[in-house]
Structure formats: C-alpha cells, structure tokens
Amino acid sequence: MSDAELNDQKSELNEMVTEYSHRMGTINEEQDEGSCYENKITSAEKVLFGDKHVFIKTLSAAVTRTSALKYDGNLELQGCVNVSKKRKPAWTDVDDEEIQLGDMRKTAKSTGPLNHLETDKPYKEYLNNKFKHIISQPKWADTSLKNESDEQGEELLRSVGFLDKSREYSLAANHIKFSRLKDLNRATYGEGPINSIAFHPFSTAAIVAGEEGIASIYAIDGVQNDKLHNIHIPKFPIKSAKILPCGTKAVLGSTARYAYVYDLMTAKEHCYKLRRDRGHLIRFQISSCGRYLASAGLNGEIHMYEAKTMELIRTYKQEDEARDVSFTADSQRLICNSKGYNVCVFSIRQQKLEHRFIDEGCIAGNVMDLSINLLATGTMEGIVNVYDFSKAMQSSAPRPEKSFYNLTTAISCVKFNNTGELLAFSSSKARNAVKLADFPRAAVYANFPNNGKFGKIRTLEFSPKSGYLALGSYKEVPLLRLKHFQDY
C-alpha cells in the first residue's frame, strides 16, 4: 500500500469518526430531554418507597454470577475478581450497538457502490476492523489473558533450582486477626431484638430480621452498609429468616400459624398458612440442594416442606420435642436434637430413623450446626460438644472430639464457617458471651472478643466465604472483618 493510499484511508477514517461522534451527541441530547419528566417521577418514588427497582436489578444480575471479593490487606474487600478469559473494557456505551453501518455510510458522502457492505452490521465493528487494517492492533491493547499454566511453565524454564509449591496458609494458632466495621444495620436499627441474619449467597447483601416484624436488606461494604429495601409484616415477629441457595427467594418464619416466602427478584411476598397441628416455623433449615425445608414442630415432630412452595412432603417423629435441625452436605440426612439428651439422624431417602445417639454431658439440648464432617451441639447448661459425624454414626454414646466449657449460660447459637475451620458459639444470657474456636486445633482464640462491646448476642452468621462475621444483639448487628479470609 502506497503512502498516498494510506493517507487517504486515514483521512476517511477520521471523517467517519467525527461524524459518528456528532451523531452520538445528538442522540444523547434527545434522550436527556425525553427522560427529564421520567426522572422527576422516579426521584419522587425513591423518596417515598426506596430505590426498590435498583435493588431488584442489581440482585438479579448478581445471582447469575459468582462474585469473589479480594481483601487489600488493610480494611475491606477490594474488588470483584473476573474469571472470564478476556479483560472487560473500561467503558461500554450501549448506543454503540444501535447505530448501523448503512446509516453512517449515507451521511459520510462516500463514493462508489455500497453493495459489498453489510448495511445491518454495527458501525462500531466496522470502525474497529478499519483501524486494525490500516494501523494494526498494538500488543498492549490485546484483550486476551495469559494462561496461568503458561506463566508457570515460563517460570520453570527461567529457573535453575527447585520451585516451591504454593502453600495454603492455615489460621494462626493463638490469635485471630479481625477488625470491627460499621454495624450492619446502622442505617435503621429498626428491626428490634435481632433474631436472624442471612447473607446472600452471591451478592454482597444480607437480611437482618427481628421481633418488630421487619426484615431489612443491607448492602455490605463495611463503611456505609446502605439499606436497599425492607419488609414489614404487622403482628409477625420474625424468628428466623433464610435465603434459598439459588439466591432468589427468602423464607420468613414466626410464632404465627403462617410463613412468608419473599421473592427477591420481584419484591413480592406470598403467605402460606400452616396447619395448627404442625406448630410454628420458628427454627428451620434449608438443605444445600435448595429443595427441602425442615422445621422443628410440636410433640417430637419434624416437618419437611418443599422450600419454594411450602408444600408438606413428610413428617418425622422422635421421642422428645425437637429443638433444632440440620441437613448433611449431600441433603441425604436430617439431624435433630431435642429438649432431652438424644440426637436423631433421619434418612431422607429411606424416610425413617437411621441412628440415634446420646449427647455427652447434655441434660437439655438447644442448638446445633453441622459442617462437612463436624457436628456441634449447644446445651442449656452452657456446654458445646463437637463430634466427628462419621464416628458418631457408629456409636450410641460417642465421645466428642472436643468439649468447650468457656460459657456458663445457655448456648443460644453455634455456627461453623464454610470451610469448617472456625466455630463460633454464643449465649444471649450474658454480655459479650461469644467465642471463636479453631479447628482442627480445637482451641478458642484468646484475643476474641477482645473486650469488644457487642452486647448480648442472640444470633450470629458467617458470610458465604467467611470474610465477615455478623453478631446480632438486642438492637445492633456488629460486623467483623476476619482478615484471614480474602473473599466475601
């Protein structure tokens, strides 16, 4: 290609870019004038009802992807990790895709026939191809990312010694690094005594529910923790709130004879009446598969429902009144403790009692939680027992792997993190009665809670990847950042 031809093509390219910019400015001005009245109405709706539509749009986009947030080493989570194979552009204009090549060629006063051009082709794509043909794409503008295995191979070829394997660093032995952030519900403090905290499985948001019948949804950033939306149900003190693993629905339970399923995508709730003989939906759990919901009922009954429709599937029966329930990770077994000392394991597939064992040192059971293979039980006597679940299934009186006697009042909550490395347990009968234990070392951290003013902890919850720990008291929800875990 001669210099004269190259200069002609460059000038033609500049002329088209100028015309394209002018057209884009005209389109934006028309859109701004047309949306002026709509913006006034939208701003009024936000003042009266809250920005519900923005929340639904954000949450709908969040449940279709998995967001992993990286910790910058100082305070909060830094940003979202993109797992796609190509880097995203810094700016994307939706109007670029609307302008077709046929429209722009008419205004550019081009000479010669246009039959060889695809007139329905995006004008942006035509400009990109034209630029690459004339100037070519520089290496720094390449959007493809290097494969990690290629980088490791290059490192191996450059080295003259042995390469060390990357190690997974375990938790510190005696001290855990954490920092207290702004309270999770600082925007309102309107839920009353906190009964339940539920982190969204994908989006950085959480539901906080309490005795006032209010369930609030907050965005989590550790600084503002803005309120996204709230649900107020009169005469319905919310005892428990759970989000389904799919992230689209939340189930709210109470002492009333009905339950609510709230659709997070449409911001609509549906009420389901419960039969009088099935008790209340006070303590319940949802299986990891998202299909089952098990609730502790009356007279030793445990009711299993279809989680999305609240249709009763079956009812299990044990001797003592059930206190708490938990599913195994494969959703094949249901574990229940009781007001007595027995722990029962039901087979969901066989629909029968599979095993029963005695909780050592227990007179009256209260709460429980199951990690991958560790079962923790909390009693009214202030004892927390941790069992190897596979060993407990082989004996009617198994010995716990570890027993904690750090609290002297009734245990109100026990909770494992997602990896089973941490166990948090608390009592609502005393101030700051909360402990963190490390596994497999099976010892509590001496620097936690470190004289923090947390109040009387009624409930607690880890975020999906253990980056946060939320503690629910009689008004506030202190939010802690666990610095060992980098993800939300």
N, C-alpha and C positions, 0 to 999 in steps of 0.2 A: 504494500500500500504506500503510495507516494505521500510526500508531506502536504501537498495541496489537498488531496482527498481526505487526509486525516484532519486537516484544519476545517474543511467543510463539514465533516461529520461532527466535530466538536462544537462548531457554531450552531449546527442544527440541534444538537443535544441541549445546549444552553438555552436556545429559544423555547424548546418544549418544556424544560424545567421551569422557566419563567412563567410560561402560560399556565402550567399546572399549579404553581404557587398562587397565581392570581385567581384561578378558578376555586381553589380551596378556600381562599379568604372570603370570596363571595358566598360560598355555601355556608361557612361558619356564621357570617353575619345574618343570613336568612334564618338559620336555626336559632340564633340567640334571640332575634326579635319574636319568633314564633313561640318560644318557650318561656317568655317573660311572665305571661299570665299563669302558666302552669307552675312556675317556681314559687309564685306568691301563695298559691293554694297548698303546694307541698310543704312550704315552711310553716304554714298555719297548722297543718296536720301533725307535723313533728312536735310543735309546741303542745298540742292537745293530747296526742296519743303516743308520742315517742316514735323514733325512727324505726318502726317495725319492718317496713319493706326492705330497708337496707340490711337489717339483721337477717331476714329470710334469704335475701340474695347472697349475702356473704356466707351464711351457713350452708346453703345449697351447693355453693361452689366448693366449700371446704370438705363436705362429706364424700366428694368424688375423688379426692386425692389424699395422700398421707403427708402431713406437714411435719418435718423434723426441724427443730429449732436448736441452733448451736449456742453454746454459752461462751461469752467473750472473756471469762476469767475474772471479771470484776463484780458484776451485779446480776444482770438479766440475761435473757436469751437473745442472741444477736440477730438471727435472721433465718430465713427458710432455706433448706437445702434442696436444690433442684436435682432430681435424679434422671432427668432427660438426657439424651445423647447430644443435644445441641444447646448452645447457650441462647438465652432469650434476648431479644433486642431491648435496649434501654427505654424505648418509647414505641408504642404501636398506635397508629391513628386508624380508627375504624372506617373513616371516609376513603382511605386509600383503595379499599377493595370495591367501592361503589362506582368509581369512575372507570369507564371502559375505553379501550383504545380507539374505537370508532368515533367517539365524541371528540376526543382530543385531536385526531388527525384532521378533522374538518376545520377546527379553529386555528391550526398551525399553518394553514395555507400551503400544504405540501403539494408538490407537482408530481405527476406520474400516476399510473393506475394504483388502486388500493386493493385489488382483488387478491393479491398474495398475502394480505394481512388478515389475521383473525380479529374481526371487529369487536367480538364479545370477550376478548382477552383483557385482563386487568391492565390498566395503563402503568401501574407501578411495576409490574413484572416486565413490561416492555422496556421501561427505562433501565431497570437493573441489567437486563441482558445487553442492552445497547452500551451501557457503561463498561461491562466486562469485556465486550468485543473490542472496544476502542482502547481502553486503558489497562484492562485486566485487573483481577482482584488481588490486592496485596495479602501477604500471609497473615498480617495482624487482624484482618477482617474475616478470617476463616471462622465459621461458627461451630465447626466440629470440635469435639473434645478428645484429648488423648486418652487412650485406654490405659487403665491403671496397670494392667499386666505388662503393657509395652514399657511403661516407665520403670517397673521393677526389673524388666529384662535389661534395659539400658543401664540401670544402676549396677546390676550384676556384672555386665561387661566392663564397666569402668573401674570396678573394684579389683583389688589384688589380694584381699583377705576374705574372711568369712563374714557373711551378712547375718545380722541378728534378727530373729523372728520378732514381729511386733507382739507386745505383751498386753494383756488385758489387766489393768491395774485394779486391784480389789480395794474394798473400803479400808480406811485407816483403822488401826487396832483399838485405840483408846479414845480418840476424839473424831468427831464428825464436823466437817466444815459446813456451816449454814449461816444464812442471814435472814433477818425478818424484813419483809417488804410491807407495803401499804396493805391494810386489811382488804380482803377480797370484796366485802360488801360495804366498803366505805362510802359508796355513792348514796346509799339509802339508810342502812341499819334498820330496815323496816320489817324484817321477817319475824321478829320476836325471838324467843329462845330457839336456837338453831337445832334442828333435828336431823338434817340430811344435807350432804354435799355431794354433787355428782359432776365430775369433769367430762367434758365432751371428748369422745374417743379420737377425733381428728382435728377439730378446730380448737384454738386456744380460748375456750369459753367454759363456764361452769354454771351449774344451777345451785342456788342456795335456797333452802326451804325451811320454814319454821312454823311455830304454833299459831301465828297470826293468819294462817291460810294463804300466805304469799310465797310464791316461788319466783325468784328473780334470776335472770340470766345476765352474767357479767362477762365482759371481755377481760382477758388476763394479760397484763403487761408488767405488773409489779409496781407501777408508778401511778397510773390513773385508775385502772380497773373500772372502766366506764360500764354503766348499766345499759344493756342492749334492749331488754324487754322484761316485763314482769307479768305474772298470772296471779290474780286474786280470786279465791273461791271462798265466799262467805260461809261461815259455820262449817269449815272444813280444815281443822288443824292438821297440817301436813306432817305426818310422822316419818315418811320415807319417800325419797324421790330417786328414780333410777333412769338412766338413759340406755336405750337399746344399743347393742353393739354396732348396728348399722348407722347410728347417729341421727336418725330421722324422727324418732318418737321418744317421749319421756312418759313414765308411769308415775303417778302420784297416789300415795296411799294414806289413809287416815283411820281414825276411830269410827268414822261414819260407815254406814252399810253400803257404800258405793265407792268406786275408784274412778280416777280420771286418766285418760290417755291423751297426751298433748302432742299434736303434730307440729314439729319444729319447722317443717317446710311451709306449711300453710298458716301457722299461728292459730290453729283451731283446736279446741278440746272436745273430747267425747266422754260422756258419763256412762259408766257401766254399774248397774245395780248388782249387789251381792245378796245371795240368799241369807236369811237370818241364821241358819244352822252352819254357815261357813265362816262366821266370825268377821273379823276386820282385816284390812290389808295394812297392817302396822309394820311387821317385819317380813320382808320378802326379798328374793334374789332372782336375777335373770341369768339364764345359762349363757355360756360363751357363744353358743351357736345362735342365740337370739330367738329361739323358738319357745322355750319354756319359761314360765314364771312360777316359782314355788313360794307359798305363803304359809306361815305358822298359824294354824286355826285353833279351834276350841276342842277340849276333851281329847287331846293327843292326836288330832287330825292334822295332816299336812296336805294342802290343796295345791294341785298343779294345774295351771292355766296355759292357754295359748297366749303368748305375750302380747301380740298385736290386737287381738280381738277379745281377750279376757274370757274366752270360752273354756269351761271346765273340762280338763282331759281325764283326770282321775284323782282319787283321794287315797293317801296312805294313812296308816294308823300305827301309833305306838302307845306304850303304857302311860307315860307321864305327859303333861301338857308341853307342847313344843315351844321352845324359846327362840331359836334362830336356825336358819337353814343355809346351806351352801352347796353348789354344784362342783363336781370334779371338772378338770380342764376339758375332758372329752365329752362332757354332757351326758355321760352314761350312768352316773350315780348321783344320788341326792343324800346329803348328810344332814342330820338333825340332832341337836342337843335338846335338853329338856330341863324342867324345873327340878328334876332329880339329878342322879349321877350317871345316867346312861346316855350314850351316844349311839344313834342308829344310822345304818347305811342301807339305803334302798336302791335296788337295781331298777333303773327306768325301763330297760328292755324287757326284763322278766316280770316287772310290776309286782315285786314282793320285797320283803325284808331280807337283805342279804347277810348282814352282820350286825352285831351289837357288842359294845364293849363299855367298860366302866372307866369314867374319867377319874384318874387318881387324885385323891385328896378333895374331891368335889362333894359338897353337900347339896348345893343348888346351882345349877348351871345358868348362864345368862347369854353370852355372846360367843361367836366362833368365826373363824375365817380359814380358808384353805388356799395355799399356794400350789406350786407344781406338785410337790410331794411332802409338804409340811402342813400339819393341821394344828391350829392354835385355838385353845378354848379358854374363855374367861369366866370366872365364877363370881358368885355373890360374896365369897369370902376374900376376894382380892388376889386370888391365885391365877396365874396364866401358865398353862401347860402347853408344851409344843411336842407333837408326836411325829414320828416318821409314819406317814399314812400307810405305806405298804406293809410295815411291821404291825401296825395297829389292826390291819385287816386279818392278821394271822393269830390274834390272841383276844381272849375275852377280858383280859386285865393287863393291857400293855403298859410298859414303863415309859414315861415321857422322856424324850431326848434332853429336855431342859424344862425346869420349872422356875418361874420368876415370882419372887415374893416382895418386889420393890414397892408395891402399893398395898395399903392396908384397908382400903374401902372397896366396895363392889366395882368390878370391872364393867365399864359401860360400852367399851368399843375395843376391838382388836382388828388390826388390818396389816396384811403383807403388802409390800410393793410388788411391781410387776415381775421382778426377777427373783423374788423370794430372799433377797439379801437383807432386807430390813423388815422388822416387825415393830409396829407402833401400837401401844396399848395405853388406855387412859381410864380415869374414873371421874364421874361427874359430881362426886360427893366431896371433893377437896380441890382447892385451888392449885393450879399448875401440876396436877397429878397426871402427868403424861411421860412416857419413857420410849426410847428407841433402842432396839436390840439388833445386833449384827449377827448374821449367820453366814457360814457355819461356825463362827467363833462362839456364838450363843452367850453373849455378854452385853449388858446395857452400856451406853455411852455415858461417861462421867460428866461431859460438858453439855448435856441436854436434859432439861430445857434451859440450863444456864441462867437461873433466876429471872427468866422471862415472865412478864405479866400476861399470862394467857387466860386467866380466869378459870372457871370450872368447865372442863372440856366435856361436851356432851357427845360429840361425834368427830371423826377425822377421816381424811381421804387423801391418798396419793394421786398425783396426775398420772396419765397413761404411761409415761416413760420415767416417772419418779423425779422429774425436775422440780416439782413443787409438792409441798405438804400443807394442806389446809386444816385448821383446827376450828371446830365450831363450838362456841361458848353460848352464854345466855343472851348475847347481843352481837358481838363481833365475830369475825372469822379471820383470825390472824393467818397470814400467808407467809410460808417459809420457803426460801430457795435452798435446796440441797445441792451444794456445789460439786459434789462428786459426779452427779448425773448431768450430762450435757444436753439431753433432749427434753422436750416438754412432756 
